[in-house]
Structures are given as C-alpha cells and as structure tokens.
Amino acid sequence: MLKLYAALSLLLVAPVAAAQTRQPDAVYTSDLTTQWGARVTPDNVWQSYPRPQMKRERWKNLNGLWDYAITSEATPQPAKMDGEILVPFPVESKLSRVARALNPDQRLWYRRSFTVPADWSGQHIMLNFGAVDYSATVLVNGSVVGSHKGGFGTFGFDITAYLKPGENELVVQVTDPTSAGTQPRGKQILDPSGIWYTAVSGIWQTVWLEPVPALHIANVRATPDIDRGVIDVAVALSGWASDTDAVRLTASADGKPVASTIIRANRRATLAIPDAHLWSPDHPYLYDLKAELVSIRDPYAGEKDRDRAAYDARFTEDETQRYADATIAGAPRDSVDAYFAMRKISVGPGPVRGQPAILLNNKAVFQNGTLDQGWWPDGLYTPPSETAMKSDLLFLKKAGFNMVRKHIKVEPARYYYDADRLGMLIWQDMPSGGGEDQFLAGTSKYQAVFSDDAMAQQQKELADMVGDLRAFPSIVLWVINNEGWGEYNSAALARFVKGIDPSRLIDADSGWVDTAPDVSDVYDIHTYEDVPKTPPHMANRAIVLGEYGGIGLPVEGHIWRPGKRNWGYQTATSEDDYVARFSRKMAEVIRQAKEAGLSAAVYTQTSDVEDEINGLLTYDRARAKAPAETLSDIAAPLWAESPKDD
C-alpha cells in the first residue's frame, strides 16, 4: 500500500505497551447500533445450526446468558462472578451486556449449567465451540476436558466421561494478549484508532452440544472436477475403523438422488455427476450430499472363508467393488448432511493475449469485489444475527459485486453458507499476526523473523482455517499474507496451503513485497491513488488489484465517535461527489480489465468500521452512501462483451 498507510500502521501499532495498563472498564462502545442488534434477546440470539456443511439433526444450543468474571491471570476461579454475559458476543461488545476490556495480564471466566437431554442416553456427548479468542481452557464439573489456542478456529471435546446425571457445570477460562502478542489477530488492537479496531476476546461464535456414537463422522471433504464430471469425496471418522465399518454416500439434485456408493470408512470415493449444473455467481446451483456411517455384510465372506489368500489378493489393491456390492446391516449409526458445487477455479488464457486470467469453469469471469472487514458497532466480531450478516452480501450483490475479500478475519460458517447460496465468490485472508517490529515496510527486502513457537502457531491456525472452510464452494482463493503484516516464509506457506487444497488459487502476498512469484497464482498490488495504478503484465500469473478505492464520506448520525476526526484515503463532500469519484475509479478498473487483462479488483470497503469511513455502507448498515442500483450500473461494462485480442 502507500507510504502514508505504512506510516499510519507503525504509528497505530506503537501504543501497545501503554495500552496494557488500562483499567478493565475502559472500552468505548459508541451509541451506534444496528436494527438487528436492537432486537437481540437471550432467547433469540444465534439460533441456527452452526455447522451447515456437516449438519446433524440433534443438537442443543448453549448460547444465551452465562455468568462471567474478569480477574488477574493468576487468580483461581472466583466464587462470586461479576455478572451476566450474552454468549456468543465478545466481552468488549455492547451486545455482550458487559463491554469491558480484557487486558493481556487478565483472565476471563465463563460459567453456566446444562443438562443432557434424556433421549441422548447411550451416546457420546460432544461440546463444540465455533470460535473463542484466544486461549481457552474448558472444565466440566470441575475437571479440565481440554484446551485450545487460536482465535478463529472451531474446536470441540468429548465430555461424556465428565458428565453426571441432572445438572452439570461448564466453565471456560480465556486469556488473550491481543496486540501485545504475536498470534494471528487481524485488525484487533488494544488502543484502537484509524484502520485498527477494538480488540475482541472470549467466546464469539455459537457453543453447542450434540450426541454422536463413539465412532462417528469427523469430516466430509468434497472436491469437484468438472472436466471429469465427478465429485471426489473423502470421509474421515473420529477413530480407528474395522473392515465392516463403511460410509454410504448419496448425492442429490433437487431432492432426487443422482449418485450413490458405499466405501470403506476412512477412504475416498468418486461419484459421477451426469450433466452437471455448474455453480457460478449468476447460477449458484448446489447439490446435496449425505454421508452415513453404516455396518456392512461382506458379500464375499464365503470366498474369504474358503481361500483367504485368494480373497486378500483380490481386494487388497482395490476395495471399491467389495464395498459397493455390500449389504447394510441395520440402521445408520451416524448421519450428516452436507452439500457441494460443481465449479472450477483456475488460471489460464484470457481475453488479452499473453496475460493469463482467472477462470471460473474454464471461462474468464471478472471478479468485482469489496474488502470486507466483518465488524459491527454492537457485536464487534460477532454479527448481531444471521440475518444481519447476510444483509451485507445481499447489498453487495445488488450493487454489482460478485466477490468479497474477507479481510484478515474468519467469519462464522453460516456466512460462507449464505455466499454459496447467493453466488458470491470469496477470497479468504489468513488473519495476520506479529508484533510492531514484524510489520514490514513496502520497500523491505526481507521478511519478518518469528520464533519457532510463533511460526508453529501461525501454521496451525492456517491449517485450521483451511480445514474449517474448504467445504464451502464460494471460496475460490486463499490470501496467505496481507501486505507486510507479520509476513514470513510466504513461499513455504503458499506451497503448504496449495498442498492441502490444490483445488483453489493462492495469493501469497496481497500488496507490497512480492516474495513468492513461483508459487502465487496472482500478482496483487494495492493502489489508493485517485486513478488506480495498472499492474504490470505477468507471463505466468493473473494480475489483480487486491485493494483500491477508499472513498470516505462521513454521514451525520451514523458516526462511531461524533466530534472526532474520521479517517479515509480521500473524502467526498456529498453523495454526488462520492458517485463521481467512484465512477472515475471504476472507469479505470474497466479500462484495465479490457486492455491490460486485469482479472479482479477489490474496492475498499463494504462498510465503515469505527473511525474508518471508507465504506459503501455506514457502520450501522443503516445508510448506503450511493444507491446499490447506481453502483451496479457503473460496474456493468465489466461484463460487457469485448473483442478478444488476436
């Protein structure tokens, strides 16, 4: 990004040490709220099943009012709590009903009771967390059942052995260094200002219970191949499986089965999808996928008894037929519902000769996106509701955008579920970490140096993010590093992600230092000039504007801190001026797309966030700074047919 931005980044990171001495109540929350936040109650808060890509019928939502306390880090569990907190909103947020800061030397305590439904008897009970920021230790009835580090990943524990009849006590301890540490945290900072926002801590996504058998389905990974007309499905179980444990897979379209097979547990299968409906932003067609854990009767058991050597020779190399011909004994022991899309993302020849383009389903489709921070004035990291979260995507679709760059934050799974159904392409950033001296200048010749422990944690959370989100077809590109924010080992991390998910594109370095040209699928520049710069041609990579725009327009009555100077890359004086500036920038993007072979552009940004007023929407989402229809009309030439360069 620009030198001004680099200077601002360093300026805003610098106050971290002083911020650690703040008192616990020193959180500014503003009077700004959203229409959805005003309707939140303990009874209606986040009621949807939180894991839409592996859905089970039976579950119990633990969102609602819990007891909470904030103590020093070394203090034992307090006998008396400080009050009540509304889960799953972070403790700093207004909707949590607490709005207190958690300092790096403090511990946040949660406590509530729960009972296990009587009809879950005989099952194992899983306690699941959508996300907790940052380090969590979980106790049931006074015993530690497990711990987890990472502010964005899902996790869970089998708590069966710790339960007792009737009422059970659940306690969660949380610590969070925020910007005093090097862990991935995105734009959180202890002293927020400008492009850095209020820190969040504690439980910020849904907590729930569900019953499962001792051996159960742990993951379902479906990878489409439209060129072969198939979906490759890998099913992982929670533990060791016998040769009579199998998984029945059924793919359906519009409620009717189109493919089915039985495979041995912990194996892969390939299902043919005839005359596949391809997923795209204009036609976001999805197939249903059911995975069932079953027991089988081996149809070749007699042959096995007669001649074990011949039997082993027949089936050791290829078990497919043995399981496909098997009969199922009894009812399924576990069943999960998922879905998939037949779509392909790749880089190949585009409209401009010699300049590769990003292809969707083997065709060049320009990706017109916004930088999306995912923050809310009342819930901070946690959207006030599922409907509120979806509203951003609906507005962007109406405004002519077909892509969102989810900027150094991971959203609740239902965000990607909505994107899948609405037809919104997603570029997913890895949340950045690092300390002040690990933020690199745009002219740096070197990458940051992290300790072994910090690198291991970063890589674990990167793997967790890919694992949690790889099932969502809307995600088409992983962004490994944003600018120089804790950037290290870009090429190695890009190869790592490409290795575990070769079905998507990689942006190793979005903006600033281009350190992995042989691995990254795109060359990505950030340009906040009035007229966006054009990336140079690349022989082996698509070229993109990973960030541009930044037109600020303060809207009276919708400002985070009234009376305080807001921040934007440039400031419009009226809606007409705003539209004129947007049109001028978009005209240059359209020119680059037509003449230079630009594949994508990411406008900063979806909404205002705290002091930053670069949004298309106000922070409370109450006002659009220009009508969605106007923005859509301005962008329309991006998809107009143009003659191919001969």
DRENVOBA-520987 format. One record per residue (C-alpha): chain; x, y negated, z negated. Coordinates in nm, 3 decimals. Last residue first. Example, Ala and Ser with C-alpha at 12.3 -4.5 7.8 and 13.67 -1.06 7.14 Angstrom:
! DRENVOBA-520987
mol  east  north  up
A  1.367  0.106  -0.714
A  1.230  0.450  -0.780
END
This chain:
! DRENVOBA-520987
mol  east  north  up
A  -0.590  1.173  3.166
A  -0.718  0.992  2.859
A  -1.077  1.099  2.793
A  -1.343  0.842  2.882
A  -1.538  0.715  2.581
A  -1.859  0.849  2.431
A  -1.998  0.643  2.146
A  -1.916  0.789  1.804
A  -1.705  0.505  1.668
A  -1.934  0.258  1.850
A  -2.194  0.308  1.568
A  -1.981  0.154  1.290
A  -2.139  -0.192  1.306
A  -2.489  -0.044  1.336
A  -2.432  0.168  1.027
A  -2.316  -0.130  0.823
A  -2.626  -0.324  0.923
A  -2.855  -0.031  0.839
A  -2.698  0.001  0.496
A  -2.783  -0.361  0.425
A  -2.484  -0.567  0.302
A  -2.360  -0.620  -0.050
A  -2.581  -0.335  -0.168
A  -2.742  -0.408  -0.504
A  -2.849  -0.199  -0.803
A  -2.564  0.053  -0.784
A  -2.459  -0.058  -1.138
A  -2.105  -0.123  -1.011
A  -2.236  -0.327  -0.717
A  -2.240  -0.146  -0.385
A  -2.012  -0.180  -0.080
A  -1.741  -0.209  -0.340
A  -1.426  -0.421  -0.357
A  -1.522  -0.586  -0.687
A  -1.258  -0.444  -0.923
A  -1.306  -0.563  -1.284
A  -1.520  -0.259  -1.379
A  -1.561  -0.048  -1.066
A  -1.737  -0.197  -0.763
A  -1.884  0.068  -0.537
A  -1.806  0.281  -0.232
A  -1.462  0.134  -0.150
A  -1.213  0.067  0.006
A  -1.276  0.198  0.359
A  -1.118  0.529  0.462
A  -1.036  0.570  0.831
A  -1.008  0.886  1.037
A  -0.872  1.034  1.360
A  -0.692  0.736  1.518
A  -0.606  0.815  1.881
A  -0.444  0.482  1.965
A  -0.697  0.350  2.218
A  -1.045  0.461  2.111
A  -0.988  0.517  1.740
A  -0.758  0.218  1.716
A  -1.017  -0.005  1.881
A  -1.291  0.125  1.651
A  -1.071  0.057  1.347
A  -1.005  -0.294  1.479
A  -1.377  -0.360  1.522
A  -1.434  -0.221  1.172
A  -1.206  -0.483  1.021
A  -1.377  -0.770  1.201
A  -1.723  -0.633  1.126
A  -1.644  -0.605  0.755
A  -1.523  -0.966  0.751
A  -1.838  -1.086  0.928
A  -2.062  -0.878  0.700
A  -1.899  -1.027  0.389
A  -1.921  -1.380  0.529
A  -2.293  -1.330  0.589
A  -2.332  -1.183  0.239
A  -2.160  -1.486  0.092
A  -1.818  -1.620  -0.011
A  -1.611  -1.311  0.067
A  -1.307  -1.233  -0.143
A  -0.987  -1.058  -0.037
A  -0.795  -0.771  -0.194
A  -1.032  -0.782  -0.489
A  -1.013  -0.852  -0.862
A  -1.255  -1.024  -1.098
A  -1.184  -1.329  -1.310
A  -1.361  -1.303  -1.644
A  -1.679  -1.502  -1.711
A  -1.904  -1.200  -1.684
A  -1.720  -0.874  -1.753
A  -1.873  -0.585  -1.558
A  -2.054  -0.805  -1.304
A  -2.403  -0.731  -1.171
A  -2.590  -1.044  -1.277
A  -2.412  -1.257  -1.016
A  -2.276  -1.052  -0.728
A  -1.899  -1.076  -0.680
A  -1.796  -1.002  -0.320
A  -1.461  -0.836  -0.259
A  -1.351  -0.700  0.075
A  -1.103  -0.417  0.016
A  -1.070  -0.286  0.369
A  -0.814  -0.014  0.433
A  -0.712  0.318  0.278
A  -0.608  0.657  0.420
A  -0.592  0.506  0.768
A  -0.530  0.818  0.974
A  -0.294  0.968  1.233
A  -0.315  1.336  1.331
A  0.014  1.522  1.324
A  0.253  1.694  1.567
A  0.356  1.423  1.813
A  0.282  1.127  1.587
A  0.183  0.786  1.721
A  0.248  0.492  1.493
A  -0.029  0.392  1.250
A  -0.219  0.076  1.351
A  -0.239  -0.207  1.100
A  -0.577  -0.326  0.972
A  -0.669  -0.688  1.062
A  -0.727  -0.879  0.739
A  -0.437  -0.682  0.594
A  -0.514  -0.409  0.342
A  -0.334  -0.124  0.517
A  -0.269  0.221  0.371
A  -0.095  0.472  0.600
A  -0.154  0.845  0.646
A  0.025  1.078  0.885
A  -0.182  1.396  0.890
A  -0.132  1.773  0.879
A  0.138  1.745  0.611
A  0.400  2.017  0.611
A  0.681  1.905  0.844
A  0.631  1.536  0.767
A  0.663  1.591  0.390
A  0.809  1.278  0.230
A  0.608  0.997  0.389
A  0.653  0.727  0.121
A  0.372  0.472  0.100
A  0.023  0.594  0.183
A  -0.151  0.927  0.124
A  0.132  1.173  0.085
A  0.085  1.547  0.140
A  -0.241  1.521  0.333
A  -0.327  1.889  0.386
A  -0.593  2.041  0.609
A  -0.818  2.330  0.513
A  -0.849  2.705  0.583
A  -0.494  2.783  0.465
A  -0.607  2.772  0.100
A  -0.357  2.941  -0.134
A  -0.060  2.893  0.098
A  -0.162  2.546  0.213
A  -0.181  2.445  -0.153
A  0.171  2.572  -0.225
A  0.309  2.428  0.101
A  0.175  2.086  0.001
A  0.321  2.122  -0.348
A  0.664  2.207  -0.207
A  0.655  1.920  0.044
A  0.543  1.666  -0.213
A  0.804  1.761  -0.473
A  0.721  1.456  -0.687
A  0.477  1.166  -0.668
A  0.369  1.033  -1.007
A  0.178  0.755  -0.839
A  0.388  0.688  -0.528
A  0.100  0.659  -0.280
A  -0.169  0.911  -0.369
A  -0.025  1.260  -0.373
A  -0.168  1.603  -0.281
A  -0.471  1.500  -0.076
A  -0.666  1.816  0.014
A  -0.873  1.811  0.334
A  -1.201  1.961  0.461
A  -1.421  1.971  0.151
A  -1.782  1.991  0.271
A  -1.753  2.372  0.280
A  -1.755  2.405  -0.101
A  -1.602  2.738  -0.210
A  -1.253  2.586  -0.246
A  -1.365  2.366  -0.534
A  -1.277  2.544  -0.859
A  -0.977  2.728  -0.721
A  -0.836  2.419  -0.550
A  -0.875  2.218  -0.870
A  -0.731  2.494  -1.088
A  -0.428  2.527  -0.859
A  -0.361  2.153  -0.888
A  -0.415  2.174  -1.263
A  -0.158  2.449  -1.291
A  0.086  2.261  -1.068
A  0.060  1.946  -1.280
A  0.103  2.147  -1.599
A  0.411  2.327  -1.468
A  0.561  1.999  -1.347
A  0.508  1.839  -1.689
A  0.665  2.137  -1.867
A  0.966  2.141  -1.633
A  1.019  1.769  -1.692
A  0.929  1.532  -1.411
A  1.152  1.334  -1.172
A  0.980  1.099  -0.929
A  1.056  1.096  -0.557
A  1.344  0.917  -0.392
A  1.398  0.669  -0.109
A  1.157  0.417  -0.259
A  1.024  0.142  -0.030
A  0.662  0.172  -0.145
A  0.772  0.161  -0.508
A  0.740  0.478  -0.710
A  0.532  0.529  -1.024
A  0.737  0.766  -1.242
A  0.881  0.483  -1.456
A  0.534  0.394  -1.582
A  0.447  0.752  -1.673
A  0.321  1.033  -1.456
A  -0.017  1.158  -1.344
A  -0.228  1.160  -1.029
A  -0.562  1.331  -0.983
A  -0.541  1.563  -0.677
A  -0.746  1.399  -0.407
A  -1.034  1.568  -0.224
A  -1.120  1.453  0.126
A  -1.490  1.530  0.162
A  -1.711  1.554  0.472
A  -2.075  1.466  0.406
A  -2.347  1.680  0.563
A  -2.631  1.626  0.315
A  -2.642  1.986  0.199
A  -2.268  2.035  0.154
A  -2.233  1.688  0.001
A  -2.505  1.776  -0.253
A  -2.321  2.093  -0.355
A  -1.999  1.889  -0.367
A  -2.154  1.656  -0.624
A  -2.308  1.956  -0.801
A  -1.962  2.081  -0.892
A  -1.897  1.787  -1.125
A  -1.647  1.546  -0.970
A  -1.267  1.558  -0.953
A  -1.084  1.226  -0.965
A  -0.781  1.089  -0.779
A  -1.006  0.930  -0.512
A  -1.279  1.142  -0.363
A  -1.228  1.038  0.000
A  -1.580  1.039  0.139
A  -1.678  1.124  0.497
A  -1.969  1.080  0.740
A  -2.029  0.709  0.690
A  -2.295  0.522  0.885
A  -2.464  0.322  0.608
A  -2.747  0.577  0.569
A  -2.494  0.850  0.498
A  -2.320  0.623  0.248
A  -2.645  0.542  0.067
A  -2.742  0.909  0.037
A  -2.396  0.999  -0.092
A  -2.411  0.732  -0.363
A  -2.763  0.841  -0.462
A  -2.647  1.199  -0.524
A  -2.462  1.096  -0.839
A  -2.763  0.905  -0.969
A  -2.992  1.203  -0.905
A  -2.760  1.437  -1.095
A  -2.772  1.201  -1.387
A  -2.588  0.917  -1.563
A  -2.270  1.001  -1.370
A  -1.994  1.121  -1.604
A  -1.652  0.957  -1.567
A  -1.778  0.620  -1.702
A  -2.135  0.701  -1.820
A  -2.283  0.351  -1.852
A  -2.079  0.148  -1.602
A  -2.024  0.445  -1.368
A  -1.704  0.574  -1.207
A  -1.667  0.805  -0.904
A  -1.368  0.630  -0.747
A  -1.479  0.677  -0.386
A  -1.263  0.553  -0.101
A  -1.503  0.540  0.191
A  -1.520  0.735  0.513
A  -1.554  0.731  0.890
A  -1.421  1.062  1.018
A  -1.405  1.068  1.398
A  -1.509  1.404  1.540
A  -1.268  1.571  1.784
A  -1.403  1.915  1.873
A  -1.277  2.260  1.771
A  -1.546  2.304  1.502
A  -1.428  1.979  1.348
A  -1.103  1.858  1.499
A  -0.857  1.610  1.350
A  -0.661  1.462  1.640
A  -0.321  1.515  1.801
A  -0.179  1.218  1.996
A  -0.017  1.314  2.327
A  -0.319  1.222  2.538
A  -0.586  1.027  2.354
A  -0.920  1.211  2.327
A  -0.777  1.483  2.102
A  -0.552  1.788  2.124
A  -0.537  1.980  1.796
A  -0.566  1.956  1.420
A  -0.805  2.184  1.234
A  -1.129  2.205  1.036
A  -1.366  2.493  1.106
A  -1.729  2.547  1.012
A  -1.964  2.836  0.944
A  -2.100  2.736  0.607
A  -2.121  2.932  0.285
A  -2.355  3.009  -0.004
A  -2.351  3.160  -0.352
A  -2.587  3.363  -0.570
A  -2.451  3.589  -0.842
A  -2.552  3.938  -0.955
A  -2.427  4.167  -1.229
A  -2.507  4.528  -1.321
A  -2.704  4.594  -1.001
A  -2.977  4.856  -1.056
A  -2.918  5.231  -1.047
A  -2.676  5.435  -0.837
A  -2.602  5.278  -0.502
A  -2.536  5.503  -0.203
A  -2.201  5.498  -0.025
A  -2.162  5.473  0.354
A  -2.007  5.127  0.345
A  -1.786  5.237  0.057
A  -1.622  5.529  0.237
A  -1.619  5.341  0.567
A  -1.415  5.050  0.432
A  -1.163  5.247  0.228
A  -0.894  5.230  0.494
A  -0.537  5.341  0.425
A  -0.605  5.563  0.124
A  -0.930  5.697  0.267
A  -0.844  5.984  0.497
A  -0.514  6.083  0.340
A  -0.676  6.089  -0.002
A  -0.954  6.320  0.120
A  -0.710  6.552  0.295
A  -0.503  6.582  -0.021
A  -0.812  6.629  -0.243
A  -0.942  6.923  -0.036
A  -1.267  7.081  -0.155
A  -1.354  6.846  -0.440
A  -1.282  6.536  -0.231
A  -1.491  6.672  0.056
A  -1.776  6.716  -0.188
A  -1.734  6.359  -0.312
A  -1.762  6.220  0.043
A  -2.088  6.037  -0.011
A  -1.935  5.870  -0.320
A  -2.218  5.764  -0.549
A  -2.193  5.396  -0.622
A  -2.215  5.158  -0.919
A  -2.308  4.798  -0.842
A  -2.181  4.443  -0.885
A  -2.394  4.221  -0.665
A  -2.281  3.931  -0.446
A  -2.544  3.721  -0.269
A  -2.459  3.475  0.008
A  -2.693  3.212  0.151
A  -2.603  3.044  0.480
A  -2.578  2.668  0.519
A  -2.651  2.433  0.810
A  -2.530  2.075  0.771
A  -2.634  1.959  1.122
A  -2.524  1.599  1.182
A  -2.238  1.613  0.931
A  -2.140  1.953  1.072
A  -2.207  2.320  0.995
A  -2.217  2.567  1.286
A  -2.515  2.799  1.327
A  -2.363  3.138  1.407
A  -2.490  3.343  1.698
A  -2.402  3.663  1.509
A  -2.232  3.633  1.169
A  -2.003  3.937  1.135
A  -1.910  4.009  0.775
A  -1.550  4.074  0.675
A  -1.479  4.222  0.334
A  -1.212  4.177  0.071
A  -1.141  4.384  -0.241
A  -1.162  4.351  -0.620
A  -1.453  4.598  -0.634
A  -1.484  4.842  -0.343
A  -1.698  4.711  -0.064
A  -2.065  4.742  0.030
A  -2.193  4.561  0.338
A  -2.459  4.320  0.457
A  -2.521  4.084  0.748
A  -2.809  3.870  0.881
A  -3.051  3.895  0.588
A  -3.356  3.664  0.621
A  -3.420  3.371  0.385
A  -3.340  3.101  0.640
A  -3.009  3.273  0.710
A  -2.885  3.545  0.478
A  -2.550  3.704  0.392
A  -2.560  4.011  0.167
A  -2.260  4.151  -0.018
A  -2.275  4.467  -0.231
A  -1.981  4.499  -0.466
A  -1.843  4.830  -0.589
A  -1.738  5.007  -0.906
A  -1.711  5.381  -0.840
A  -1.335  5.361  -0.781
A  -1.290  5.209  -1.126
A  -1.248  4.836  -1.189
A  -0.995  4.650  -1.402
A  -1.100  4.303  -1.515
A  -1.319  3.997  -1.462
A  -1.400  4.087  -1.104
A  -1.272  3.923  -0.786
A  -1.473  3.914  -0.464
A  -1.309  3.813  -0.135
A  -1.532  3.729  0.161
A  -1.422  3.672  0.522
A  -1.703  3.521  0.729
A  -1.715  3.614  1.096
A  -1.769  3.474  1.446
A  -1.406  3.528  1.547
A  -1.355  3.164  1.650
A  -1.594  3.051  1.378
A  -1.375  3.193  1.101
A  -1.539  3.117  0.768
A  -1.376  3.172  0.427
A  -1.592  3.296  0.139
A  -1.439  3.327  -0.208
A  -1.652  3.481  -0.484
A  -1.500  3.469  -0.831
A  -1.544  3.630  -1.174
A  -1.806  3.900  -1.111
A  -1.856  4.109  -1.421
A  -1.707  4.389  -1.629
A  -1.827  4.350  -1.990
A  -2.171  4.259  -1.856
A  -2.265  3.891  -1.845
A  -2.480  3.661  -2.060
A  -2.458  3.283  -2.014
A  -2.382  2.988  -2.239
A  -2.342  2.624  -2.132
A  -2.145  2.301  -2.163
A  -2.201  2.039  -1.892
A  -1.936  1.783  -1.800
A  -1.762  1.502  -1.986
A  -1.647  1.668  -2.309
A  -1.365  1.465  -2.463
A  -1.188  1.153  -2.348
A  -1.224  0.873  -2.096
A  -0.992  0.576  -2.045
A  -1.143  0.253  -1.914
A  -1.021  0.164  -1.563
A  -0.713  0.061  -1.372
A  -0.754  -0.134  -1.044
A  -0.786  -0.467  -1.225
A  -0.775  -0.419  -1.601
A  -0.794  -0.135  -1.853
A  -0.568  -0.109  -2.160
A  -0.557  0.262  -2.245
A  -0.552  0.365  -1.882
A  -0.755  0.603  -1.665
A  -0.706  0.577  -1.290
A  -0.619  0.940  -1.219
A  -0.549  1.146  -1.532
A  -0.295  1.418  -1.446
A  -0.059  1.460  -1.745
A  0.239  1.227  -1.801
A  0.136  1.091  -2.140
A  0.073  0.748  -2.296
A  -0.172  0.682  -2.011
A  -0.431  0.925  -2.154
A  -0.277  1.099  -2.458
A  -0.595  1.303  -2.516
A  -0.675  1.528  -2.811
A  -0.991  1.735  -2.844
A  -1.129  1.974  -3.107
A  -1.446  2.170  -3.026
A  -1.660  2.332  -3.298
A  -1.947  2.577  -3.241
A  -2.140  2.715  -3.539
A  -2.372  3.015  -3.500
A  -2.736  3.058  -3.608
A  -2.901  3.400  -3.603
A  -2.695  3.718  -3.599
A  -2.319  3.665  -3.585
A  -2.089  3.580  -3.295
A  -1.710  3.590  -3.283
A  -1.673  3.916  -3.089
A  -1.905  3.795  -2.813
A  -1.719  3.466  -2.752
A  -1.593  3.541  -2.400
A  -1.428  3.210  -2.316
A  -1.471  2.947  -2.045
A  -1.294  2.697  -1.822
A  -1.369  2.437  -1.558
A  -1.094  2.197  -1.453
A  -1.073  1.816  -1.463
A  -0.899  1.702  -1.783
A  -0.650  1.983  -1.824
A  -0.534  2.184  -2.121
A  -0.739  2.473  -2.263
A  -0.778  2.656  -2.591
A  -0.933  2.980  -2.710
A  -1.169  3.159  -2.948
A  -1.037  2.999  -3.267
A  -1.236  3.126  -3.564
A  -1.453  2.909  -3.790
A  -1.790  3.036  -3.672
A  -1.691  2.971  -3.313
A  -1.385  2.756  -3.253
A  -1.267  2.586  -2.933
A  -0.938  2.399  -2.887
A  -0.934  2.133  -2.616
A  -0.656  1.926  -2.458
A  -0.776  1.658  -2.213
A  -1.041  1.565  -2.113
A  -1.301  1.842  -2.116
A  -1.459  1.980  -1.799
A  -1.746  2.205  -1.688
A  -1.719  2.409  -2.008
A  -1.842  2.769  -2.039
A  -1.916  2.995  -2.339
A  -1.961  3.350  -2.210
A  -2.167  3.603  -2.404
A  -2.116  3.975  -2.339
A  -2.444  4.162  -2.305
A  -2.605  4.416  -2.536
A  -2.870  4.172  -2.658
A  -2.935  3.884  -2.419
A  -3.311  3.923  -2.472
A  -3.276  3.781  -2.824
A  -3.148  3.445  -2.700
A  -2.816  3.351  -2.866
A  -2.848  3.084  -3.132
A  -2.665  2.752  -3.141
A  -2.510  2.510  -3.388
A  -2.321  2.190  -3.314
A  -1.984  2.031  -3.380
A  -1.747  1.803  -3.187
A  -1.420  1.663  -3.323
A  -1.195  1.403  -3.159
A  -0.834  1.393  -3.273
A  -0.611  1.085  -3.296
A  -0.248  0.995  -3.220
A  -0.313  0.927  -2.848
A  -0.604  0.693  -2.933
A  -0.966  0.789  -2.875
A  -1.174  0.481  -2.806
A  -1.528  0.440  -2.931
A  -1.846  0.401  -2.727
A  -2.057  0.628  -2.953
A  -2.407  0.662  -2.801
A  -2.249  0.889  -2.533
A  -2.437  0.676  -2.279
A  -2.218  0.374  -2.359
A  -1.900  0.559  -2.271
A  -1.581  0.594  -2.477
A  -1.681  0.934  -2.617
A  -1.722  1.087  -2.273
A  -2.081  1.180  -2.175
A  -2.172  1.550  -2.173
A  -2.289  1.550  -2.453
A  -2.467  1.276  -2.650
A  -2.271  1.202  -2.966
A  -2.401  1.199  -3.324
A  -2.245  1.056  -3.639
A  -1.912  1.023  -3.820
A  -1.892  1.383  -3.944
A  -1.857  1.486  -4.307
A  -1.654  1.795  -4.396
A  -1.374  1.678  -4.168
A  -1.173  1.938  -3.976
A  -0.813  1.901  -4.085
A  -0.628  1.570  -4.029
A  -0.304  1.583  -3.828
A  -0.437  1.407  -3.517
A  -0.592  1.125  -3.716
A  -0.968  1.147  -3.724
A  -1.261  1.084  -3.489
A  -1.589  1.256  -3.575
A  -1.880  1.409  -3.382
A  -2.212  1.586  -3.434
A  -2.381  1.709  -3.116
A  -2.683  1.567  -2.931
A  -2.763  1.711  -2.591
A  -2.598  1.954  -2.350
A  -2.583  2.317  -2.462
A  -2.771  2.459  -2.162
A  -2.855  2.829  -2.189
A  -2.815  3.068  -1.896
A  -2.995  3.349  -1.715
A  -3.038  3.346  -1.337
A  -2.673  3.337  -1.238
A  -2.525  3.095  -0.987
A  -2.179  3.125  -0.840
A  -2.151  2.835  -0.595
A  -2.402  2.619  -0.783
A  -2.200  2.617  -1.107
A  -2.362  2.355  -1.333
A  -2.721  2.483  -1.347
A  -2.915  2.157  -1.351
A  -3.029  1.995  -1.679
A  -2.788  1.702  -1.703
A  -2.951  1.499  -1.986
A  -3.328  1.542  -2.003
A  -3.386  1.623  -2.371
A  -3.113  1.405  -2.522
A  -3.255  1.111  -2.325
A  -3.135  0.928  -2.011
A  -3.383  0.685  -1.851
A  -3.177  0.366  -1.880
A  -2.880  0.556  -1.737
A  -3.075  0.620  -1.418
A  -3.151  0.252  -1.356
A  -2.784  0.176  -1.413
A  -2.617  -0.025  -1.690
A  -2.423  -0.349  -1.730
A  -2.424  -0.494  -2.082
A  -2.050  -0.433  -2.100
A  -1.879  -0.133  -2.269
A  -1.557  -0.277  -2.413
A  -1.391  -0.025  -2.640
A  -1.213  -0.140  -2.958
A  -1.386  0.091  -3.206
A  -1.086  0.319  -3.268
A  -0.845  0.036  -3.357
A  -0.572  -0.025  -3.104
A  -0.212  0.082  -3.175
A  -0.173  0.287  -2.855
A  -0.243  -0.021  -2.641
A  0.099  -0.169  -2.718
A  0.274  0.126  -2.560
A  0.052  0.125  -2.251
A  0.090  -0.246  -2.167
A  0.323  -0.179  -1.868
A  0.087  0.020  -1.649
A  -0.104  -0.288  -1.537
A  0.202  -0.485  -1.434
A  0.351  -0.188  -1.255
A  0.036  -0.133  -1.050
A  -0.004  -0.504  -0.981
A  0.346  -0.524  -0.839
A  0.279  -0.226  -0.615
A  -0.051  -0.377  -0.504
A  0.116  -0.703  -0.410
A  0.382  -0.506  -0.222
A  0.103  -0.363  -0.006
A  0.000  0.000  0.000
END
